Amino acid sequence: MEANAANAAVVAWKKNGCCCSRLRWKGMFIDAEPDPSIPNTRDGMYWCSHTMTCLGPDSRVADEESCCDGRRCYEPW
């Protein structure tokens, strides 16, 4: 994934080493410049790009808190 306006949040996550590279949310697909006056687009609706569902390959919920280093299916950026 290339760094551009549509995935500025992903670039920040990569730098911080947060969350699995397979975690997705709808804000990743908004092609607009980031605007600090607009609330965060991570609205709690996540999915795993490996399973394409709200559950990861280990049958646990895919979300910002759970998809981190230490989880069996975790894939770093």
C-alpha positions as a Markdown table, in Angstrom:
| # | Residue | x | y | z |
|---|---|---|---|---|
| 1 | Met | 0.0 | 0.0 | 0.0 |
| 2 | Glu | 1.5 | 3.4 | -1.0 |
| 3 | Ala | 1.4 | 6.4 | 1.2 |
| 4 | Asn | -1.2 | 8.9 | 0.0 |
| 5 | Ala | -4.2 | 10.9 | 1.3 |
| 6 | Ala | -6.4 | 7.8 | 1.3 |
| 7 | Asn | -4.3 | 5.9 | 3.8 |
| 8 | Ala | -2.6 | 8.4 | 6.0 |
| 9 | Ala | -3.8 | 6.6 | 9.1 |
| 10 | Val | -2.2 | 3.3 | 7.8 |
| 11 | Val | 1.1 | 5.1 | 7.3 |
| 12 | Ala | 1.0 | 6.3 | 11.0 |
| 13 | Trp | 0.1 | 2.8 | 12.2 |
| 14 | Lys | 3.1 | 1.4 | 10.2 |
| 15 | Lys | 5.5 | 3.8 | 11.9 |
| 16 | Asn | 4.1 | 2.9 | 15.3 |
| 17 | Gly | 4.1 | -0.8 | 14.7 |
| 18 | Cys | 0.4 | -1.0 | 15.7 |
| 19 | Cys | -2.1 | -3.6 | 14.6 |
| 20 | Cys | -2.0 | -6.3 | 12.0 |
| 21 | Ser | -1.4 | -5.5 | 8.4 |
| 22 | Arg | -4.5 | -7.5 | 7.6 |
| 23 | Leu | -6.8 | -5.3 | 9.6 |
| 24 | Arg | -9.2 | -3.1 | 7.5 |
| 25 | Trp | -11.7 | -0.4 | 8.1 |
| 26 | Lys | -13.8 | 1.7 | 5.7 |
| 27 | Gly | -11.8 | 4.9 | 6.3 |
| 28 | Met | -8.8 | 3.3 | 4.6 |
| 29 | Phe | -10.7 | 3.6 | 1.3 |
| 30 | Ile | -11.7 | 7.3 | 1.5 |
| 31 | Asp | -9.7 | 9.2 | -1.1 |
| 32 | Ala | -9.5 | 12.6 | 0.5 |
| 33 | Glu | -6.9 | 14.8 | 2.2 |
| 34 | Pro | -6.9 | 14.3 | 6.0 |
| 35 | Asp | -8.9 | 17.0 | 7.8 |
| 36 | Pro | -8.3 | 17.5 | 11.5 |
| 37 | Ser | -11.7 | 19.0 | 11.9 |
| 38 | Ile | -13.4 | 15.8 | 10.9 |
| 39 | Pro | -13.6 | 12.9 | 13.5 |
| 40 | Asn | -11.6 | 9.8 | 13.1 |
| 41 | Thr | -13.0 | 7.5 | 10.3 |
| 42 | Arg | -12.2 | 4.3 | 12.4 |
| 43 | Asp | -15.8 | 3.9 | 13.5 |
| 44 | Gly | -15.4 | 0.4 | 15.0 |
| 45 | Met | -16.4 | -1.5 | 11.9 |
| 46 | Tyr | -13.3 | -3.6 | 11.2 |
| 47 | Trp | -12.6 | -6.8 | 9.1 |
| 48 | Cys | -9.7 | -9.1 | 8.4 |
| 49 | Ser | -8.5 | -9.0 | 4.8 |
| 50 | His | -7.4 | -12.7 | 5.2 |
| 51 | Thr | -10.9 | -14.0 | 6.1 |
| 52 | Met | -12.9 | -11.0 | 4.7 |
| 53 | Thr | -15.1 | -11.1 | 7.8 |
| 54 | Cys | -15.1 | -9.5 | 11.2 |
| 55 | Leu | -13.3 | -12.6 | 12.6 |
| 56 | Gly | -9.6 | -13.4 | 12.0 |
| 57 | Pro | -8.3 | -16.8 | 10.9 |
| 58 | Asp | -8.2 | -17.8 | 14.6 |
| 59 | Ser | -12.0 | -17.2 | 14.9 |
| 60 | Arg | -11.5 | -14.2 | 17.3 |
| 61 | Val | -12.8 | -10.7 | 16.6 |
| 62 | Ala | -10.8 | -8.5 | 14.3 |
| 63 | Asp | -10.5 | -5.0 | 15.8 |
| 64 | Glu | -8.0 | -2.3 | 16.8 |
| 65 | Glu | -7.3 | -3.7 | 20.2 |
| 66 | Ser | -7.2 | -7.4 | 19.4 |
| 67 | Cys | -5.2 | -7.5 | 16.1 |
| 68 | Cys | -1.8 | -6.9 | 17.7 |
| 69 | Asp | 1.6 | -8.5 | 18.1 |
| 70 | Gly | 1.2 | -11.7 | 20.1 |
| 71 | Arg | -1.9 | -12.9 | 18.3 |
| 72 | Arg | -1.3 | -16.2 | 16.4 |
| 73 | Cys | -2.4 | -14.8 | 13.1 |
| 74 | Tyr | -0.7 | -11.3 | 13.5 |
| 75 | Glu | 1.2 | -10.1 | 10.4 |
| 76 | Pro | 3.4 | -7.0 | 10.9 |
| 77 | Trp | 3.6 | -4.2 | 8.3 |
